[in-house]
């Protein structure tokens, strides 16, 4: 299961001014997270995905004309038409690009990014018939703009349209611009639409032009950086926001996320303690739990999440925390428990993507492959993100019916298309590329991407990705130290254990290979339809050689 990251972790957005002990609805994300865009690519044969992440300094006030929130000259994105139509057009464009990339990959790979960027961004900036009705408009007060908390309670698209309308009337509302920027980050996360990132960046810069140093916009820049996988940038922006307002919850949470993704786990634990002191609540509790999970302390992680779920009241909070509990249970091979948590999440929000994906993975691990395929098909039909695309492709491969190999290839080609789109939106996709390509693409590209990501950050996920990329390129002696590093924190992850066992076998360490392949299957025997099958085969061969 992809780790919970900044991409998939919603945050409670209020005015960020006063400490609060009660949970409120959350919106912007990453972690799983994350979050990765939701999600990083979780290669079934092996990879967990990673999260999301980061941008720059504004100019002085009064130096440029006020941009229009309605998309004039390409600024900030116009009001969109019906969300379903927009999503369908985006998915169709990705599928057309992926089909071309699959049949003529060498010739058209560069053009794929251009096609996707034009197809998706064009829809994002077109001035359409935005809807002014619904929850979003009611939340716009006469005194100011829509708050991110209000966006979380209602229809995000309608809320953004209302906020754009407000900013056309009040273009110097710096708080409104920062809220719009954060809303675009959230829209990118929930819809898998990285074309929103440049729009978010422009809105946040405009807020800082109007009110230099305001902590809301700085925290928004931190969230955007996290969504783009620029974790040093996220940390820098979060620290700047916290200098202005030490109680800014978004900045406190993004700081934890960035430290986790950079592999600075001791610092992340301290940051979680600080955030818990200043702004206890669901957003902080979930991150606190994840820090403990990464250190192998599953009991504390579960206890904290259960307390967080008990304190959650808003549907967004319930869906997120229940899904986090489901992912934690799935990682431990507790599929029945995981399915129960996903059911609770979907009762709160029946369209919550991480819960739908998690349920399908748990169904597959439980042996209900038909339901898993159906569930993942429904997920990728609306949100073709790397994690569920790879999971669905591997389920097709494992099923092996007529046409399934071609269907699997379609899913892997869509990962390439999504990657091109994300890069066009300014996101770093090297970890997703490494994870997917190692098993289902260009192995040399997997290694290039894994090395590039390792140069940026030393997390357990990047260590595992680099180890596996080195392995599939036949460089197992070089891979082994990274495989060991991926398992060094005590994080209970069957994929990491499987990768280490395979690499140890390739280097002649049969004892280590037996230990870690068995540990992977004991922990989570359904961690991947293809990886688990290969782990069982390898372990059987090793036992036969004793």
C-alpha positions as CSV (number, residue, x, y, z in Angstrom):
1,X,0.0,0.0,0.0
2,X,1.4,3.4,-0.8
3,X,2.5,5.2,2.3
4,X,0.4,8.0,3.7
5,X,2.0,11.2,2.5
6,X,1.4,14.8,2.1
7,X,-0.6,14.1,-1.1
8,X,-3.3,12.1,0.7
9,X,-3.4,13.7,4.1
10,X,-6.1,16.3,4.4
11,X,-5.6,19.1,6.8
12,X,-7.9,21.2,9.0
13,X,-8.0,24.7,7.6
14,X,-9.4,27.4,9.8
15,X,-7.9,30.9,10.2
16,X,-4.8,29.4,11.7
17,X,-4.6,32.1,14.4
18,X,-5.8,30.5,17.6
19,X,-4.8,27.2,19.1
20,X,-7.7,24.7,19.2
21,X,-8.2,21.4,20.8
22,X,-11.2,20.2,18.8
23,X,-11.0,18.6,15.3
24,X,-12.3,20.5,12.3
25,X,-12.7,19.5,8.7
26,X,-9.5,19.1,6.7
27,X,-8.7,19.8,3.1
28,X,-5.2,20.2,1.7
29,X,-2.9,17.2,1.7
30,X,0.1,14.7,1.3
31,X,0.7,12.3,3.0
32,X,-0.3,8.2,0.8
33,X,0.8,10.0,1.1
34,X,2.0,10.5,0.4
35,X,0.4,10.7,-0.5
36,X,1.4,10.9,-2.9
37,X,-1.8,12.9,-6.5
38,X,-2.7,10.8,-4.3
39,X,-0.3,8.7,-4.1
40,X,2.9,7.5,-5.3
41,X,3.1,4.5,-7.5
42,X,2.9,1.4,-5.4
43,X,4.6,-1.2,-7.5
44,X,3.0,-4.4,-6.5
45,X,6.1,-6.4,-7.1
46,X,7.6,-4.0,-4.9
47,X,7.2,-0.5,-4.3
48,X,5.4,1.8,-2.0
49,X,4.6,5.1,-3.4
50,X,5.7,8.4,-1.9
51,X,4.2,11.6,-1.2
52,X,3.9,15.0,-2.5
53,X,5.6,18.4,-2.6
54,X,7.1,22.7,-3.4
55,X,7.9,27.2,-5.1
56,X,9.3,31.2,-4.8
57,X,9.4,34.7,-3.6
58,X,6.8,37.3,-4.6
59,X,7.5,40.7,-6.0
60,X,6.6,44.0,-4.3
61,X,3.1,45.2,-4.0
62,X,1.7,47.4,-6.7
63,X,4.2,46.3,-9.3
64,X,1.8,44.5,-11.6
65,X,-1.9,44.6,-12.6
66,X,-4.2,42.5,-10.5
67,X,-4.7,39.1,-12.1
68,X,-8.2,37.9,-12.7
69,X,-9.3,34.8,-10.7
70,X,-11.5,33.8,-13.6
71,X,-8.7,32.7,-15.8
72,X,-8.1,35.8,-18.0
73,X,-4.8,35.4,-19.8
74,X,-4.4,32.1,-18.2
75,X,-4.3,33.3,-14.6
76,X,-5.6,31.3,-11.7
77,X,-8.0,29.1,-13.6
78,X,-11.5,30.0,-14.7
79,X,-14.7,28.7,-13.4
80,X,-15.2,25.2,-14.7
81,X,-18.2,23.5,-16.0
82,X,-19.6,20.3,-14.5
83,X,-16.9,18.4,-12.6
84,X,-17.7,15.1,-14.2
85,X,-17.3,16.5,-17.7
86,X,-14.0,18.1,-16.8
87,X,-12.7,14.9,-15.2
88,X,-13.9,12.7,-18.1
89,X,-12.1,15.0,-20.6
90,X,-8.9,14.8,-18.5
91,X,-9.0,11.0,-18.3
92,X,-9.8,10.7,-22.0
93,X,-6.9,12.9,-22.9
94,X,-4.6,10.8,-20.6
95,X,-5.8,7.6,-22.2
96,X,-5.3,8.8,-25.7
97,X,-1.8,10.0,-24.9
98,X,-1.0,6.7,-23.1
99,X,-2.2,4.7,-26.1
100,X,0.1,6.7,-28.4
101,X,2.9,6.4,-26.0
102,X,2.5,2.6,-25.7
103,X,2.5,2.0,-29.5
104,X,5.1,4.5,-30.4
105,X,6.8,5.1,-27.1
106,X,10.3,6.0,-28.4
107,X,8.9,8.5,-30.9
108,X,6.2,10.2,-28.9
109,X,7.3,10.2,-25.3
110,X,8.2,13.9,-25.4
111,X,5.0,14.8,-27.2
112,X,3.0,13.0,-24.6
113,X,3.8,15.6,-21.9
114,X,2.9,18.4,-24.3
115,X,-0.4,16.7,-25.2
116,X,-1.4,16.1,-21.6
117,X,-0.4,19.6,-20.5
118,X,-2.4,21.2,-23.2
119,X,-5.4,18.9,-22.8
120,X,-5.7,19.3,-19.1
121,X,-4.4,22.8,-18.5
122,X,-6.6,24.0,-21.3
123,X,-9.6,22.8,-19.5
124,X,-8.4,24.3,-16.3
125,X,-8.1,27.8,-17.5
126,X,-11.2,28.0,-19.8
127,X,-13.9,30.2,-18.5
128,X,-16.9,28.0,-18.2
129,X,-20.3,28.1,-16.7
130,X,-19.3,27.9,-13.0
131,X,-21.9,27.0,-10.6
132,X,-22.8,29.6,-7.9
133,X,-25.2,27.5,-6.1
134,X,-24.6,25.1,-3.3
135,X,-22.6,25.0,-0.1
136,X,-19.7,27.0,-1.5
137,X,-21.5,30.2,-2.0
138,X,-23.3,30.2,1.3
139,X,-19.9,30.1,3.0
140,X,-18.8,33.4,1.5
141,X,-19.5,36.0,4.1
142,X,-20.1,39.6,3.3
143,X,-17.0,40.5,5.2
144,X,-14.5,38.2,3.5
145,X,-13.7,35.3,1.3
146,X,-14.4,31.6,1.6
147,X,-12.3,29.9,4.2
148,X,-10.5,26.6,3.5
149,X,-12.5,25.1,6.3
150,X,-15.7,26.0,4.6
151,X,-14.4,24.5,1.4
152,X,-13.9,21.3,3.2
153,X,-17.5,21.2,4.4
154,X,-19.0,21.7,1.0
155,X,-18.5,21.1,-2.7
156,X,-14.9,22.0,-3.5
157,X,-15.6,23.0,-7.1
158,X,-18.6,25.2,-6.2
159,X,-16.5,26.7,-3.4
160,X,-13.7,27.6,-5.7
161,X,-16.1,29.1,-8.2
162,X,-17.6,31.2,-5.4
163,X,-14.1,32.3,-4.2
164,X,-13.2,33.3,-7.8
165,X,-16.3,35.4,-7.9
166,X,-15.4,37.0,-4.6
167,X,-11.9,37.8,-5.8
168,X,-13.2,39.5,-8.9
169,X,-15.1,41.8,-6.7
170,X,-12.4,42.1,-4.0
171,X,-9.1,41.6,-5.8
172,X,-7.0,42.9,-2.9
173,X,-8.2,40.3,-0.4
174,X,-4.9,38.6,0.4
175,X,-6.6,36.0,2.5
176,X,-8.9,35.1,-0.3
177,X,-5.9,34.6,-2.7
178,X,-4.2,32.3,-0.2
179,X,-7.3,30.3,0.3
180,X,-7.7,30.0,-3.4
181,X,-4.1,28.7,-3.7
182,X,-4.7,26.1,-1.0
183,X,-8.0,25.1,-2.6
184,X,-6.2,24.5,-6.0
185,X,-3.6,22.3,-4.2
186,X,-6.5,20.3,-2.7
187,X,-8.2,20.1,-6.1
188,X,-5.1,18.7,-7.6
189,X,-4.9,16.1,-4.8
190,X,-8.5,15.0,-4.9
191,X,-8.8,14.9,-8.7
192,X,-5.3,13.8,-9.7
193,X,-4.9,17.0,-11.7
194,X,-1.4,18.5,-11.4
195,X,-2.3,21.3,-13.8
196,X,-3.7,23.1,-10.8
197,X,-0.2,23.5,-9.2
198,X,0.9,26.5,-11.4
199,X,-2.5,28.1,-10.7
200,X,-2.0,27.6,-6.9
201,X,1.5,29.1,-7.2
202,X,0.2,32.2,-8.9
203,X,-2.6,32.7,-6.3
204,X,-0.3,32.3,-3.4
205,X,2.2,34.7,-4.9
206,X,-0.5,37.2,-5.4
207,X,-1.5,36.9,-1.7
208,X,2.1,37.6,-0.7
209,X,2.3,40.6,-3.2
210,X,-0.7,42.1,-1.3
211,X,0.5,41.2,2.2
212,X,4.2,40.2,2.3
213,X,5.0,37.6,4.8
214,X,1.5,36.6,5.7
215,X,1.6,33.2,7.3
216,X,-1.5,31.8,5.5
217,X,0.2,32.2,2.1
218,X,3.5,30.9,3.3
219,X,1.9,27.8,4.7
220,X,0.0,27.4,1.4
221,X,3.4,27.6,-0.4
222,X,4.6,24.8,1.9
223,X,1.6,22.6,1.1
224,X,2.1,23.3,-2.6
225,X,5.8,22.4,-2.4
226,X,4.9,19.2,-0.6
227,X,2.4,18.3,-3.3
228,X,5.1,18.8,-5.9
229,X,7.6,16.6,-3.9
230,X,9.9,19.5,-3.2
231,X,10.4,18.7,0.4
232,X,13.3,21.0,1.2
233,X,11.2,23.8,-0.2
234,X,8.2,22.7,1.9
235,X,10.3,22.7,5.0
236,X,11.7,26.2,4.3
237,X,8.2,27.7,3.6
238,X,6.8,26.0,6.7
239,X,9.5,27.4,8.9
240,X,8.9,30.9,7.5
241,X,5.2,30.6,8.2
242,X,5.8,29.4,11.7
243,X,8.1,32.4,12.4
244,X,5.1,34.6,11.6
245,X,2.6,32.4,13.5
246,X,3.9,29.5,15.6
247,X,0.3,28.1,15.8
248,X,-0.3,27.8,12.0
249,X,-1.6,24.3,11.8
250,X,-1.0,23.8,8.1
251,X,2.6,24.8,8.5
252,X,3.1,22.6,11.6
253,X,1.7,19.6,9.7
254,X,3.6,20.2,6.5
255,X,6.8,20.6,8.5
256,X,6.3,17.1,9.9
257,X,5.5,15.7,6.4
258,X,8.6,17.3,4.9
259,X,10.9,15.9,7.6
260,X,9.4,12.5,7.2
261,X,9.9,12.5,3.5
262,X,13.5,13.8,3.8
263,X,14.1,10.8,6.1
264,X,14.8,12.9,9.1
265,X,12.7,10.8,11.4
266,X,14.1,12.0,14.8
267,X,13.4,15.6,13.7
268,X,10.0,14.6,12.5
269,X,9.2,13.0,15.9
270,X,10.2,16.3,17.6
271,X,8.2,18.3,15.2
272,X,5.2,16.0,15.9
273,X,5.6,16.6,19.6
274,X,5.7,20.4,19.1
275,X,2.6,20.3,16.9
276,X,0.8,18.2,19.4
277,X,1.6,20.8,22.1
278,X,0.5,23.7,20.0
279,X,-2.4,22.4,17.9
280,X,-3.7,19.0,19.0
281,X,-6.3,17.6,16.8
282,X,-6.9,15.2,13.9
283,X,-4.3,16.5,11.5
284,X,-1.5,16.4,14.0
285,X,-2.7,13.0,15.5
286,X,-2.5,11.3,12.2
287,X,1.0,12.5,11.5
288,X,2.1,11.6,15.0
289,X,0.8,8.1,14.4
290,X,2.7,7.8,11.1
291,X,6.0,8.8,12.7
292,X,5.6,6.0,15.2
293,X,4.6,3.5,12.5
294,X,7.8,4.3,10.5
295,X,9.7,3.4,13.6
296,X,7.9,0.1,13.9
297,X,5.7,1.2,16.9
298,X,2.5,-0.1,15.4
299,X,0.8,-0.3,18.8
300,X,1.2,3.4,19.5
301,X,0.3,4.3,15.9
302,X,-3.0,2.3,16.2
303,X,-3.8,3.8,19.6
304,X,-3.3,7.3,18.5
305,X,-5.4,6.8,15.3
306,X,-8.2,5.2,17.3
307,X,-8.3,8.2,19.6
308,X,-8.3,10.5,16.6
309,X,-11.2,8.6,15.1
310,X,-13.1,8.8,18.4
311,X,-12.7,12.6,18.4
312,X,-13.5,13.0,14.7
313,X,-17.0,14.4,13.8
314,X,-16.8,15.9,10.3
315,X,-17.1,13.4,7.5
316,X,-13.7,14.5,6.0
317,X,-12.0,13.7,9.4
318,X,-13.8,10.3,9.8
319,X,-13.0,9.3,6.2
320,X,-9.3,10.2,6.5
321,X,-8.7,8.7,9.9
322,X,-10.6,5.5,9.2
323,X,-8.6,5.1,6.0
324,X,-5.4,5.5,7.9
325,X,-6.4,2.8,10.3
326,X,-7.3,0.6,7.3
327,X,-3.9,1.1,5.7
328,X,-2.2,0.4,9.0
329,X,-4.2,-2.9,9.4
330,X,-3.5,-3.8,5.8
331,X,0.2,-3.4,6.3
332,X,0.0,-5.9,9.1
333,X,-2.0,-8.4,7.1
334,X,-5.2,-7.8,9.0
335,X,-7.5,-7.7,6.0
336,X,-10.8,-8.2,7.8
337,X,-10.0,-5.3,10.1
338,X,-8.8,-3.2,7.2
339,X,-12.1,-3.8,5.3
340,X,-14.0,-2.7,8.4
341,X,-12.1,0.6,8.6
342,X,-12.6,1.2,4.9
343,X,-16.3,0.6,5.2
344,X,-16.5,3.2,8.0
345,X,-14.5,5.7,5.8
346,X,-16.8,5.1,2.9
347,X,-19.9,5.5,5.1
348,X,-18.6,9.0,5.8
349,X,-17.6,9.8,2.3
350,X,-18.5,7.2,-0.4
351,X,-16.2,8.9,-3.0
352,X,-13.1,9.0,-0.9
353,X,-10.4,7.8,-3.2
354,X,-7.8,6.4,-0.7
355,X,-10.6,4.3,0.9
356,X,-11.8,3.0,-2.4
357,X,-8.3,2.0,-3.4
358,X,-7.5,0.6,0.0
359,X,-10.7,-1.5,0.0
360,X,-9.8,-3.0,-3.4
361,X,-6.3,-3.9,-2.2
362,X,-7.7,-5.5,0.9
363,X,-10.2,-7.4,-1.2
364,X,-7.4,-8.7,-3.5
365,X,-5.3,-9.8,-0.5
366,X,-8.4,-11.6,1.0
367,X,-8.8,-13.5,-2.3
368,X,-11.8,-11.6,-3.7
369,X,-10.0,-10.7,-6.9
370,X,-13.1,-10.0,-8.9
371,X,-14.3,-7.3,-6.5
372,X,-10.8,-5.9,-6.3
373,X,-10.6,-5.6,-10.1
374,X,-14.0,-4.0,-10.3
375,X,-13.1,-1.5,-7.5
376,X,-9.8,-0.5,-9.0
377,X,-11.4,-0.1,-12.5
378,X,-13.9,2.3,-11.0
379,X,-11.1,4.2,-9.2
380,X,-8.8,4.6,-12.3
381,X,-11.8,5.4,-14.5
382,X,-12.1,8.7,-12.6
383,X,-8.6,9.1,-11.1
384,X,-5.9,7.5,-13.2
385,X,-3.1,7.8,-10.6
386,X,0.1,5.7,-10.5
387,X,-0.7,3.6,-7.4
388,X,-4.1,2.2,-8.4
389,X,-3.0,2.0,-12.1
390,X,-0.1,-0.3,-11.2
391,X,-2.2,-2.3,-8.7
392,X,-4.9,-2.9,-11.4
393,X,-2.3,-3.8,-14.0
394,X,-0.8,-6.4,-11.7
395,X,-4.2,-7.8,-10.9
396,X,-4.8,-8.2,-14.7
397,X,-1.4,-9.9,-15.0
398,X,-2.1,-12.3,-12.1
399,X,-5.6,-13.2,-13.5
400,X,-4.2,-14.0,-16.9
401,X,-7.4,-14.1,-18.9
402,X,-7.6,-13.4,-22.6
403,X,-6.6,-9.8,-23.2
404,X,-5.4,-9.2,-19.6
405,X,-1.8,-8.7,-20.7
406,X,-2.8,-6.0,-23.0
407,X,-5.1,-4.5,-20.3
408,X,-2.2,-4.5,-17.9
409,X,0.0,-2.7,-20.5
410,X,-2.7,0.0,-20.9
411,X,-2.5,0.7,-17.1
412,X,1.3,0.9,-17.1
413,X,1.2,3.2,-20.2
414,X,-1.2,5.5,-18.3
415,X,1.4,5.8,-15.5
416,X,3.8,7.3,-18.1
417,X,1.0,9.7,-19.2
418,X,0.3,10.8,-15.6
419,X,4.0,11.3,-15.0
420,X,4.3,13.5,-18.0
421,X,1.3,15.5,-16.8
422,X,2.7,15.9,-13.3
423,X,6.0,17.0,-14.6
424,X,4.3,19.6,-16.8
425,X,2.7,20.9,-13.6
426,X,6.0,21.3,-11.9
427,X,6.0,18.2,-9.8
428,X,8.9,15.9,-9.2
429,X,7.9,12.4,-10.2
430,X,11.2,10.5,-9.9
431,X,10.1,8.2,-7.1
432,X,6.9,7.3,-8.9
433,X,8.9,6.7,-12.1
434,X,11.4,4.5,-10.3
435,X,8.9,2.4,-8.6
436,X,6.7,1.7,-11.7
437,X,9.5,1.5,-14.3
438,X,11.5,-1.0,-12.2
439,X,8.9,-3.7,-12.7
440,X,6.9,-2.5,-15.6
441,X,8.9,-0.2,-17.8
442,X,12.4,1.0,-18.7
443,X,14.8,-0.4,-16.1
444,X,17.5,2.0,-16.9
445,X,15.1,4.9,-16.5
446,X,14.1,3.4,-13.1
447,X,17.7,3.5,-11.9
448,X,18.2,7.1,-13.2
449,X,15.1,8.3,-11.4
450,X,15.9,6.4,-8.2
451,X,19.4,7.8,-8.1
452,X,18.1,11.3,-8.7
453,X,15.5,11.0,-5.9
454,X,18.1,9.6,-3.5
455,X,20.3,12.6,-4.2
456,X,17.4,14.8,-2.9
457,X,16.3,12.8,0.1
458,X,17.2,9.7,2.2
459,X,13.9,8.3,3.3
460,X,13.2,4.6,3.7
461,X,11.1,4.7,0.6
462,X,13.8,6.2,-1.6
463,X,16.3,3.7,-0.1
464,X,14.0,0.8,-1.1
465,X,13.3,2.3,-4.6
466,X,17.0,2.6,-5.2
467,X,17.8,-0.9,-4.0
468,X,15.1,-2.4,-6.2
469,X,16.2,-0.3,-9.3
470,X,19.8,-1.5,-8.8
471,X,18.6,-5.1,-8.4
472,X,16.5,-5.1,-11.6
473,X,19.6,-3.8,-13.4
474,X,21.7,-6.6,-12.1
475,X,23.7,-4.6,-9.5
476,X,22.8,-6.5,-6.4
477,X,26.0,-6.0,-4.4
478,X,25.5,-2.3,-4.8
479,X,21.8,-2.7,-3.9
480,X,22.1,-4.5,-0.6
481,X,23.2,-1.6,1.6
482,X,20.2,0.4,0.4
483,X,17.8,-2.6,1.0
484,X,19.2,-2.8,4.6
485,X,18.8,0.9,5.1
486,X,15.1,0.7,4.0
487,X,14.4,-1.8,6.8
488,X,16.6,-0.2,9.4
489,X,14.0,1.9,11.2
490,X,11.8,-1.1,12.1
491,X,9.1,0.0,9.7
492,X,6.9,-3.1,9.2
493,X,6.6,-3.1,5.4
494,X,6.3,-6.4,3.5
495,X,7.4,-4.9,0.2
496,X,10.7,-3.7,1.8
497,X,11.3,-7.1,3.3
498,X,10.5,-8.9,0.0
499,X,12.9,-6.7,-1.8
500,X,15.7,-7.3,0.7
501,X,15.1,-11.0,0.6
502,X,15.3,-11.1,-3.2
503,X,18.5,-9.0,-3.2
504,X,20.1,-11.1,-0.5
505,X,19.4,-14.3,-2.5
506,X,21.0,-12.7,-5.5
507,X,24.1,-11.9,-3.5
508,X,24.4,-15.5,-2.1
509,X,23.1,-14.8,1.4
510,X,20.5,-17.6,1.5
511,X,20.0,-17.4,5.2
512,X,19.2,-13.7,5.1
513,X,17.0,-14.3,2.1
514,X,14.9,-17.0,3.8
515,X,14.6,-14.7,6.9
516,X,13.3,-11.7,5.0
517,X,11.1,-13.5,2.4
518,X,9.4,-15.4,5.2
519,X,9.0,-12.2,7.3
520,X,7.4,-10.5,4.3
521,X,4.8,-13.3,3.8
522,X,4.2,-13.7,7.6
523,X,3.5,-10.0,7.9
524,X,1.3,-9.4,4.9
525,X,0.9,-12.5,2.6
526,X,-1.1,-10.5,0.1
527,X,1.1,-7.5,-0.2
528,X,1.1,-7.8,-4.0
529,X,-0.5,-10.3,-6.4
530,X,2.8,-10.7,-8.3
531,X,5.3,-9.9,-5.6
532,X,3.8,-12.3,-3.0
533,X,3.7,-15.1,-5.6
534,X,7.3,-14.6,-6.5
535,X,8.3,-14.4,-2.8
536,X,6.6,-17.8,-2.2
537,X,8.3,-19.4,-5.1
538,X,11.7,-18.0,-4.1
539,X,11.2,-19.2,-0.5
540,X,10.2,-22.7,-1.6
541,X,13.3,-22.9,-3.8
542,X,15.5,-21.8,-0.9
543,X,13.9,-24.3,1.5
544,X,14.5,-27.0,-1.1
545,X,18.2,-26.1,-1.2
546,X,18.8,-26.5,2.5
